[in-house]
Amino acid sequence: MKLRGSARLSATYGPTGRFITADSDYALAREWAELASAELLQSHRAHERFLSCLAQPNHATLDGEILLFRGQRRFGESYAPSSHDMGPPPAVVAREGRYNKDHESVLYLSESEVAVLEEPIAGDGPLWIQRFVVRTDQLLIADFSSLRTDDFVSKVFWFAELAGNSDVAVRILFSQLVASLVAQQFDGMRVPGVRGSKDLHYSNVVIFRAESRWRSWLDADCPPYAIAK
């Protein structure tokens, strides 16, 4: 995290490249993000503020067909998966992530093979990649990857992207709540990958309610392929 001195203090988070101003909205977002229980998070005044911001029509959404990538390592050396092995885990076995709770099936996708390589993928088998083609005339996907420095939503995502780090007081509970609020308004969201660096920033796309729909987004012309890492 890099701080810059100015009339209004600003900061950049190196892994994501998110740049914000540290003002009263930043303080409000931080106060909200550092609460320790779901009940307190849901009753805080920033909860309604964030929902109100999401409901405004000025947030950018993705447009056109988007080529995306998903990696899996859960297959043995002798098994070549089919495209139908490459989706999200069913809700019954889905484990929590930054933007989903246990038993919530969401589809995490990256915008490039390089981005997949930066992501933590469970398992120790070969890395298999599946391509997906998402059409935004069928899905409403909000773009939170690059927002104005003074945007309250950007300051909320600043803390959602920090959630779970050992040196902050923000729990994964907060980023999961943020995602659930976004899911009330959108089918998915584009967000910065939190495992980037100052030399490599990338974005991921998270699609909600994906369990029954993900097969329709498979790139039919490209079965899974293994890459070395």
DODOZA-91604 format. One record per residue (C-alpha): residue number from 1; z, x, y. Coordinates in steps of 0.1 Angstrom, whole numbers, plus 2048, in hexadecimal, padded with zeros to 3 digits. Layout:
# DODOZA-91604
NUM	Z	X	Y
...
***
This chain:
# DODOZA-91604
1	800	800	800
2	7F6	80F	821
3	804	804	843
4	7F2	808	863
5	803	808	885
6	7F5	7F1	8A0
7	802	7D6	8B7
8	804	7C1	897
9	80D	7D4	878
10	7F2	7D3	85D
11	7F1	7DE	839
12	7D8	7E5	81D
13	7E0	7E2	7F8
14	7CD	7FF	7E8
15	7C5	7EF	7C6
16	7B6	7D0	7D4
17	7AB	7DB	7F7
18	7BB	7BC	806
19	7C2	7C2	82B
20	7DB	7AB	83D
21	7EF	7AA	85D
22	815	7AA	859
23	81F	78D	870
24	834	76E	86E
25	81C	75F	854
26	821	77F	83F
27	847	77A	842
28	844	756	837
29	82E	75F	819
30	846	77B	80F
31	864	764	811
32	853	74B	7FB
33	846	765	7E2
34	867	775	7DC
35	879	755	7D2
36	887	758	7AE
37	881	735	79F
38	865	71C	79C
39	87B	701	7AD
40	881	717	7CB
41	85C	721	7CD
42	851	6FC	7CC
43	869	6F1	7E6
44	862	70C	7FF
45	84F	702	81F
46	834	71C	818
47	82B	708	7F8
48	81D	6EB	80D
49	80E	703	827
50	7FA	715	80C
51	7EE	6F4	7FD
52	7E4	6E8	820
53	7D0	708	825
54	7BE	704	804
55	7B4	6E1	80D
56	7A2	6EC	82D
57	77C	6EE	828
58	778	711	838
59	77F	726	818
60	761	737	80A
61	755	72D	7E7
62	73D	73F	7D0
63	719	734	7D0
64	6FD	736	7B6
65	6FE	745	793
66	717	760	78D
67	715	77A	771
68	738	782	764
69	747	797	748
70	764	793	730
71	772	7AE	719
72	784	7AB	6F8
73	795	7C5	6E2
74	7A5	7AF	6C7
75	78B	7B4	6AC
76	78C	7CE	690
77	774	7EB	68D
78	75F	7D9	672
79	75C	7B7	684
80	740	7AF	69D
81	74A	790	6B1
82	733	774	6BB
83	732	765	6DD
84	749	749	6D1
85	764	763	6CB
86	764	76E	6EF
87	775	751	701
88	798	74C	70F
89	7B4	747	6F6
90	7BC	723	6ED
91	7D8	714	701
92	7EE	713	6E2
93	7EF	739	6E0
94	7E7	742	704
95	800	75B	713
96	809	75D	737
97	7F5	773	74F
98	7F5	778	775
99	7E4	757	77B
100	7EE	742	75D
101	80E	738	74C
102	814	738	726
103	7FE	71E	715
104	7E6	71B	732
105	7C3	725	728
106	7B0	735	745
107	791	74B	743
108	795	76D	753
109	773	77D	75B
110	768	79C	76E
111	74A	7A2	784
112	73E	7C2	772
113	742	7D7	753
114	754	7F1	769
115	76D	7D7	773
116	774	7CD	74E
117	77C	7F1	747
118	798	7F0	761
119	7A8	7D1	753
120	7C4	7D1	739
121	7B6	7C2	719
122	7CD	7BB	6FC
123	7C5	7CC	6DB
124	7BA	7EE	6CF
125	798	7E6	6C0
126	776	7EE	6CF
127	76F	7DF	6F1
128	756	7C3	6EE
129	746	7B3	70D
130	739	790	711
131	724	785	72F
132	729	763	73F
133	713	751	758
134	726	73A	76E
135	714	720	783
136	726	716	7A3
137	714	6F5	7A6
138	72A	6EB	789
139	74A	6FD	792
140	75C	701	7B4
141	768	725	7B5
142	77C	730	7D4
143	777	753	7E0
144	798	763	7E9
145	78C	787	7E5
146	786	78D	80A
147	797	778	824
148	7A0	77D	849
149	7BD	793	84F
150	7CF	777	861
151	7C9	75D	846
152	7E9	74F	836
153	7D7	74B	815
154	7CF	770	815
155	7F4	779	81B
156	7FE	763	7FE
157	7E5	774	7E7
158	7F3	796	7F3
159	813	78D	7E2
160	803	77D	7C4
161	7F0	79E	7BE
162	811	7B1	7C1
163	823	79A	7A9
164	833	7AB	78C
165	833	7CE	79A
166	853	7E0	794
167	858	7EA	7B8
168	856	7C7	7C7
169	86C	7A7	7C5
170	84E	790	7BD
171	84D	783	79A
172	82E	778	786
173	83D	755	78A
174	82F	756	7AD
175	80B	75F	7A5
176	80B	745	78A
177	817	72B	7A3
178	7FC	736	7BC
179	7E1	732	7A1
180	7EE	70F	797
181	7EB	704	7BC
182	7C8	712	7BE
183	7BF	6FF	79E
184	7C7	6DE	7AF
185	7AA	6E4	7C7
186	792	6FA	7B4
187	783	701	792
188	789	726	796
189	78E	743	7AE
190	780	765	7B6
191	79C	77F	7BC
192	79F	7A5	7BF
193	7A6	7B8	79F
194	7CA	7C6	7A3
195	7C2	7E5	78E
196	7A9	7F3	7A6
197	7AE	811	7BC
198	7A4	81D	7DE
199	784	82B	7CE
200	77C	80C	7B9
201	782	7E8	7C4
202	775	7CC	7AF
203	779	7A6	7AB
204	781	78F	78F
205	77A	76A	78A
206	795	753	77B
207	789	731	76F
208	7A3	716	768
209	7A2	6FC	74D
210	789	711	73A
211	793	70A	716
212	77A	6ED	70F
213	75E	6FA	726
214	75A	720	723
215	73F	71F	709
216	727	70F	722
217	729	72E	738
218	720	747	71D
219	701	75C	724
220	6EC	74F	708
221	6D4	76D	70A
222	6EF	787	705
223	707	788	6E7
224	726	79E	6E9
225	721	7C3	6EA
226	739	7E0	6E5
227	73D	7FB	6FF
228	751	81B	6FC
229	771	823	70F
***
